[in-house]
């Protein structure tokens, strides 16, 4: 089978198309004939700086859609030929992907394989940020960083569907604002001015909930943008800054709180909780509440081009690799 791997860290050019042995499922696993694979920022961090890479060569990729090829010992409720989406720890950039059954999700009726590949990381993450961790209530205001990206595109729609009073987005450039405004956002700010903009549009009150995948100074400014009793949920550190720390001085005076979420960590520690979360989240696509547009699609052999597009901060929505013809 064909797969994409890298044997050294660096730019997109280190991604190489290779021929590898077709894997077989172990106990509690399935193999999937991949149709589409989602491209995520975590893939770029793995390639560039070794994020979550245990050894080289390494095959990136966290989410896949396709049809089950074979099932391992002890697998129940899944069968060859069944259309599924799956979250994997790594290795999705391949024609055949191994997945643990706890993170394999049969597709709801009416959900096609192309759309399904956009969902395993993005949709449950956005749902958890707003509901399970962020505890969004009707009428509250929300500020979402990365509003034009995959998670941001979904979060704006989910917040609107949940009855948020106002939904604000933050993007890295003005060119991305139009995309966010089409997907649930009332106003969109740029990264360098967002904290001042929030205070201006809220009359100094601040917002009730901030979703932050950036970390560093952005997280600090986000804390300053919270209203009394506001919550901030951290779900990444795209800035690459030192891990954040928050304590009594930042939280006690106005009753603020900080939470965190990682779908990959949840998959390792509480797979049944992830399955329930994913089922709730997937229903929002099946019933038309959420639409996650695929804005660019590349064949597997051109994975490096997908990385260049995402790494150049020019992409919006979701990027896919097309595996099957």
ZISULLIN-V519189 format. One record per helix or strand of 2 or more residues. SS is the DSSP state (2 for helix, 1 for strand). FROM is the first residue (numbers start at 1). LEN is the number of residues. Records with the same first field share a line. If there is no record, write none. Layout:
SS: FROM-LEN ; FROM-LEN
//
This chain:
1: 2-5 ; 16-4 ; 29-11 ; 63-9 ; 83-5 ; 96-5 ; 104-3 ; 141-5 ; 166-6 ; 187-4 ; 207-6 ; 226-9 ; 257-4 ; 294-6 ; 318-5
2: 12-3 ; 41-9 ; 101-3 ; 113-4 ; 122-12 ; 150-12 ; 174-8 ; 194-8 ; 216-9 ; 248-4 ; 263-7 ; 271-16 ; 300-12
//
